[in-house]
Amino acid sequence: MVNQSQPSKSTSSSLVNGLVEQLMTVMPFSEMDKESVEIFIKNCDEQYYEPDEIIIAPNTGVPHCLYLIRQGSVSGKRDQKQGESIYFELDAGEMFSIGSVLTNRPVSTVYRSLGDTFCLQFPVKKLTDFGIQSPRFIDYLKGSFQTILHKSQEDLRQHFAAKAAETQLHQNTLESLVTREPVSVLPQTTLREALIIMDEMRIGSILVIDESKRFQGILTRHDLLKRVVLAEKDLSVAISEVMTSDIKTLEASDTVEMAGHLMMQASIRHLPIVKNAQVIGLISERDLFSFQRFSVSNISAAIHGAKNIQALVRAAEHIRQYSKNLLSQGVTGNRLTSLVSYLNDLLTSRLITITAAEFNIEADQFCWLALGSEGREEQTIATDQDNALILADGVSDAAMQQYLRFARQVNEGLDQCGFPLCKGNVMASNPKYCRRQSDWIKRCAGWIEAGSPQDLLDASIFFDFRALSGNASLAQGVSNYVSMAAAATPRFVALLATNAMNWKVPLTMFGGLDTATVDGKEVLDFKLNGTALVVDFARIYALANNITVRNTRERLEAISRLPRFGQTKVEDWVSTFEFLQTMRLKAQIDSEGQNINPNALDTAKLSSVDKVILKAAFNISKTMQQRLKLDYVR
């Protein structure tokens, strides 16, 4: 029996006092003043629902109240036009019947209590007056998904800020600040020779080390004034006579925080950095200040100026630190992954250029491809490498072996930079992923025409490819073929869509979060059970409709312009994808330094706001999966 017409009791004054603090911890009440929350509660009636009782349904007419769950939980079941149903679960603090109240129509969902449940019921007839008292409440009702999403993003920004500060001060070692060999001289070097070097190198200090590279002292501009100019020292004396020899040093493994603390306590501006008893560099106050101010421009400049793999390894560490700094500033989703991918592209291109010179390889004879998340410009903090190589058709078999050796060195260099070798060996050093252009076209044709499970997997990885370095026209020829052939082969698109049905949207039968138990924790994998389905959705529609962009957001926006879709849908799609990407980043930062799945997050760490938006996002993912099935699965 439906309870909409049953009598309920007014909320008691004691209950009002207890509920104010409880409600002010959840949206939208957390954004409202206490007086408005009290007015809301006083205008509510309270209703009890026994387990499995229907609260409101499509056949009960236009709802006369908004429902807010005070205690217990409620399941929702909404039937789709294609004969399937969507299930979701609402917990204490969540509201329902919002859309129907605002549009004055019956609900499209059957709401049922999952256990002993108490709901506060706010009368629709009082909504207008309350909206005048609290515009924030009405704004929330009109855009609840986006409102909760923005609140979640702010909470995550604060989480990332704390993590970034901790990492920057406590985890980064001084070795990461050493960007070049220290300028140094031997103790017997004359003062004149040392000053000439300082002038030519345009530096304000010079280290003094012995033949074993052990630190002996330092000469700075401050020393020159006091010990040379004012002391009228002869420039032919050895530098050891005027250098400062009792200066502090730190180990390469010491932290940035330790360096800042020592400089402040000892009132010094320079610190020699020692590793295995040998001086490896000199850092200054300016270095510490610059470390706090990573930017695209200075990281890019460091990459462009890199002469060897060691310099690129340092640049890669700076990219990771920069991405964490961006997270702490509230930069998430597509903006963040695009910036990270841009810098990683620069680094990879520079490594390829350095390595190609070593192997005497001409850039017009090859094109290095970025695959997977790098191809889509969606790299996160924890990512391995997926890449391939297209060679000109005139490359000989003997030269092919040289290209494989070249690719292997690039792959190993990327591994040193923090991009692990692909466990599936999807790398340019694998002969399967190093082919002439005509061979690549034949391989793509085989994937499209055969459509075996392995073909579908290989195609899903490769078809997000993007030219990164070398002769881009080689990649364009392959791209043109793939776009034309995939759109002209409905069977291939149907097989990809059928394969996408295997992704499990992590919702229970009643719409709760369906977690996995790992080491006693309830976790969600935000790649396998989150972003992967949205990425597949975008790729399949792009291939079916000859959409050539690779980035998932750009694909979704292009798909929304197809006659069958609309702008409203794309906003939900993009918000869902970016929220799931942001949750992946949260998982990766929380798991850094631990030998665990970097994409898995303990749901106990999720706030109530996160859980609300997460269930909404997974429901949108489910509708995307169902739309794929409706359009392409036969």
Buried (B, 14 or more C-beta within 10 A) or exposed (E): EBBBEEEBEEBEEEBBEEBBEBBBEBBBBBBBEEEBBBBBBEBBBBBBBEEEBBBBBBEBBBBBBBBBBBBBBBBBBBEEEEEEEBBBBBBBBBBBBBBBBBEEEBBEBBBBBBEEBBBBBBEBEBBEEBBEBBEBBBBBBEEBBBBBBBBBBEBBBEBBBEBBEEBBBEBBBBBBBBBEEBBBBBBEBBBEBBBEBBEEEEBBBBBBBEEEBEBBBBBBEEBBEEBBEEEEBEEEEBBBEBBBEEBEBBBBEBBBBBBBEBBEEEEBBBBBBBBEEEBBBBBBBEBBEBBEEBEBEEBBEBBEEBEEBBBBBBBBBBBBBBBBBBBBEBBBBBEBBBBBBBBBBBBBBBBBBBBBEEEEBEBEBBBBBBBBBBBBBBBBBBBBBBBBBBBBEEBEEEBBEBBBEBBBBBBBBBBEBBBEBBEEEBBBBBEEBBBBBEEBBEBBBBBBEEBEEEBBBBBBBBBBBBBBBBBBEBBBBBBEBBBEBBBEBEEBBBBBBBBBBEBEBBBEEBBBBBBBEEEEBBBBBBBBBBBBBBBBBBBBBBBBBEBEBBBBBBBBBBBBEEEEBEEEBBBBBBBBBBBBBBBBBBBBBBBBEEEBBBBBBBBEEBBBBBBBBBBBBBBBBBBBBBBBBBBBBE
